[in-house]
Amino acid sequence: DINIWNISEIDKPFNIETVHGHSLSVTKIIKISKSTIASCSYDKTIKIWDIKKNRCLNTIKDNGECGSILLLKDGRLVSASSERDIKFYNVDTMKCENIITDVKCSCVNSMIQLYDERLAVGDEDKIKIFNVKHLKLDQILSAQSSWVLSMIQLKDGSLVMGCDSKLIQYNM
């Protein structure tokens, strides 16, 4: 389930709507446009939702449990699943246009697009950085820990990852 909340009144937020469509845990929700969002789930689907009409517009079925999705600056939707590949979708047609195969990303919790437009993927105990234009792995950074759960890139270009009980910063 996905709950949509009105938070305009900070003291009294209320649930506007609950939409149903996934059969297992929703792992990530992202904004696509002013009126659409995308969600992914361990049920091996990615769904595009119209949040004004509270209905599913499209469903992409994957072969693996989808751990994370991201909207790239060029408008493509990226997904990472237990299938151990990264897929690039055209948001308008919802067709898979490219796949980076055999990247061995078994448990992706976080993806971000870096300032240089490469894709950083948090996979268990490392960050894998991919060139999205040439569809290849560029770099691997060790998390010196287990489970990269979140990442951000700071204005100075450094990458900060949240792992277990610590933050690790890399100068890029």
Secondary structure, DSSP 8 states (H G I E B T S, - for coil): -EEEEE-SSTTS-EEEEEE---SS-EEEEEE-SSSEEEEEETTSEEEEEETTTTEEEEEEE-SS-EEEEEE-TTSEEEEEETTS-EEEEETTT--EEEEE-------EEEEEE-TTS-EEEEETTEEEEEETTTTEEEEEEE-SSS-EEEEEE-TTS-EEEEETTEEEEE--
